[in-house]
Amino acid sequence: MDSNSTDDAIKLIIKAADFAAKAHRKQLRKDGYTPYINHPIGVANILTDLGNVSNPSVIAAALLHDTVEDTDVTFEDIQKEFGDHILSIVAEVTDDKSLPSFERKRLQVENAPNSSNEAKLVKLADKLYNLQDLLEKTPIGWSEKRVQEYVEWSTKVISGLIGTNKAIENRLAQTLGQFSTKNK
């Protein structure tokens, strides 16, 4: 990567981080105290650190992956600020909130195997972050049954993403194994 493309990549990633931070500024994670922005930053970190992903579009999409789903940001906003390619990755990993929860979950399982490699990377890192977070602390109002249902559903989504990034997949297997041990 030459210095101009490196500069452009850094600018893109910082722009996406800034955009996501502003979009998520008033949100907290489900534990009620962690700033929401920690999640997309953590997902991007999993991709770069564990997954050795260096594609700036994937990293930017990871930072933006919940903006349309969980804030007032629209797909048009993403397209205007980041272009069609990043929009397509974000769109692939965004649930349609107009659908009931069970239908959104079903569609994630169904669509995972047919996603682009870039969207699969974001989805794998997202699942890993959420599962690791769930091991550390149970969200407010979640029963053990709900935690177990989330783990089972995540396992189904992950199974459609296998073959995308061995390092992230191995860490996911370890993390899922910790749930099995924890529940015995």
MARKEMAR-699577 format. One record per residue: residue in three letters; x, y, z of N, C-alpha, C in turn. Coordinates in steps of 0.05 Angstrom, whole numbers, plus 5000, padded with zeros to 4 digits. Example, Ala and Ser with C-alpha at 12.3 -4.5 7.8 and 13.67 -1.06 7.14 Angstrom:
BEGIN
ALA526448865156524649105156526449345156 SER525749555142527349795143525850015157 
END
This chain:
BEGIN
MET501749765000500050005000501850255000 ASP501550424980503150664980502050875000 SER503651085005502851275026500251415020 ASN499651464995497051594989494651414995 SER494951154988492750974994492550925024 THR494850915037494850885066493451125079 ASP494151365070492851605080489851605076 ASP489051515052486151505045484751295063 ALA486151075068484950865085484550975114 ILE486551105124486451215151484151425153 LYS484051595133481951805132479151675132 LEU478851465116476251325114475451205141 ILE477351075154476750935179476151145201 ILE477651355202477151565222474451705217 LYS473851745192471251865184468951685193 ALA469251425189467251235197466951225227 ALA469251225241469151225271467751475281 ASP468351705270467151955278464151955272 PHE463351855249460551835241459051655260 ALA460151425266458851225284458651345312 ALA460751475321460751585349458551795351 LYS458251965331456052165332453352025330 ALA453051825314450451685311449651545337 HIS451551425350451051265374451451425400 ARG451851685399452751845422450951825446 LYS448451785444446651775467445951485475 GLN447151295462446351015467448250875486 LEU447150675501448650505518448250215509 ARG450150045517449849755512447649655531 LYS446849405527444649285542445249255572 ASP447749295580448349285609447549545623 GLY446849755607445849995619447950205626 TYR450550145622452550345628454850365608 THR455250165592457450175572456650345548 PRO458250545540457550695516457350505492 TYR455250545476454750365453457050365434 ILE458350595430460550615410462750405415 ASN462950315440464950105446464549865429 HIS462049805423461449565407462549575378 PRO461749775362462849785335465949815335 ILE467049955354469949975355471149695362 GLY469849555380470849285387470649095363 VAL468449115348468148945324470349005304 ALA470949255299473049335281475749235292 ASN476149245318478649155330479048855327 ILE476848705330477048415326477948355297 LEU476748505278477448455250480448515245 THR481448735255484248815249486248655266 ASP485648625291487548495310487548195308 LEU485248075312485047785311484847675283 GLY483147805267482647705240484647795219 ASN486447975227488548075208487348195183 VAL484948315185483648445163484748725160 SER485548795136486649065131485049215110 ASN482849105100481249235080479749475093 PRO480349715086479149945099476149965096 SER475049855074472149855070470749675091 VAL472049445096470949265116471049385144 ILE473349505150473649625176471649855180 ALA471350025159469350245161466550135164 ALA465949925149463249805151462749685179 ALA464849575191464649475218463949695237 LEU465249925234464650155251461850255247 LEU460750235223458150335216455950135218 HIS456549885224454649665220452049685235 ASP451849825257449349855271448050135269 THR449250305252448150575251445350595239 VAL444850445218442250455205440250295222 GLU441150075233439349905249438450035275 ASP440350175288439850265316439750565320 THR439950725299439951015302438151135280 ASP438151395278436551535257438051545230 VAL440351435228441851435203440451265183 THR440451355158439151205137441251075118 PHE440250895101442050785081443051005062 GLU441351205057442051425040444351585053 ASP444251625079446451765093449051615089 ILE448951355092451451185089452451215060 GLN450651195041451451215013452651485007 LYS451451695017452451965012455252005024 GLU455651915048458151955062460351765055 PHE459551515048461651305045461551155018 GLY459551205002459351074975457950814975 ASP457650714951456050474946457250214958 HIS459850194957461149944966460749904996 ILE461350105012460950085041458050065047 LEU456350205033453450175037452649885033 SER453649755012452749485007453549295030 ILE455849335042456749165065454949225089 VAL454449475095452749555117449949445113 ALA448949465089446149375083445949075088 GLU448048925080447948635084447848545113 VAL448948705131449048635159446948775176 THR445148925163443149085177440448935177 ASP439348895200436648775203434548985196 ASP432348885185430049055179428349065204 LYS428549295219427149325244424149325242 SER423049345217420149335214419049055217 LEU420848855216420048575219420148495248 PRO418548295256418648195283421448065288 SER422148065314424747965322425247675311 PHE423347505314423747225306424347205276 GLU423047385260423447385231426247495224 ARG427147705238429847805234431947595240 LYS431447455262433347245269433447015248 ARG431046945239430846735218432346815193 LEU431947065185433247165161436247185164 GLN437247245187440147245191441346975187 VAL440046765197440946495194440846415164 GLU438646485151438146415123440146565104 ASN440646815110442246985092445246955096 ALA446046865119448946855126450646725105 PRO449946475096451646345076451946485049 ASN449946645042449946775016450947065017 SER451947155040453047425042455747445028 SER456447695022459147745011461247675033 ASN463647615024465747555043466147785063 GLU465948035053466248265070464148285092 ALA461648235084459448235104459847995123 LYS460747775114461247545132463347615153 LEU465447755145467447835164466248015186 VAL464748215178463448385197461648235216 LYS460048055204458147895220459547715240 LEU461747585231463247405249464347565273 ALA465547795267466747965288464548065307 ASP462248135295459948235311459048015330 LYS458747775320457847555337459947495359 LEU462447495352464547445372464447665394 TYR464247915386464148125406461748095424 ASN459448045413457048015429457147775448 LEU458247545438458447315455460447345477 GLN462747475471464647535492463547725513 ASP462047915504460748105521458747965540 LEU457247775528455247625543456547445564 LEU458947345559460347185579461047365603 GLU461747615598462647795619460347895636 LYS458147965622455848085637453248025622 THR451247955638448647905627447148165624 PRO445948215600444448465596442148495616 ILE441448735623439248795641436748655630 GLY435448505648432948385641433148115626 TRP435548015622435947765608436047535628 SER434447325623434547085640436646905628 GLU437346695643439246495633438146365608 LYS435446325607434146205584434646385559 ARG434346645562434646825540437546825531 VAL439446815549442246795542442746545526 GLN441646325535442046065521440846075493 GLU438446195490437146225464438946395445 TYR440146605456441846775440444246625430 VAL445446465448447746305441447046105420 GLU444745975423443945775403443445905376 TRP442046135376441546275351444146365338 SER445946475354448546575344450046345331 THR449946105343451345875332450245805304 LYS447645835301446445785274447445985254 VAL447546235261448446445243451446395236 ILE453046335256455846295252456346055234 SER454745845236455145615219454945675189 GLY453445885182453245975154455546155146 LEU457346215164459646395158462346255159 ILE462245995165464745835168466245835141 GLY468845865143470645875120471346155112 THR470646355129471146635123473746725135 ASN474246675160476646765174477246565197 LYS479246405193479846185212480446285240 ALA481846505243482546605270480146695285 ILE478346835272475846925285474046675291 GLU473946495272472346255276473346085299 ASN475946065302477145915324476446045351 ARG476646305352475946455377472946425383 LEU471346425362468446385366467946105378 ALA469345905368469045625378469845615408 GLN472045745414472945755443470845895460 THR469846115450467846275465465246115469 LEU464345985448461945825450462445595469 GLY464845485469465545275488465345365517 GLN465945615522465745725549462845735559 PHE461045775540458145765548457345485555 SER458345285540457745005546458744935574 THR461145015580462444955607460945105629 LYS460145355623458845525643456045405651 ASN454745285632452045185636451844895646 LYS454144775653454144505663454144495693 
END
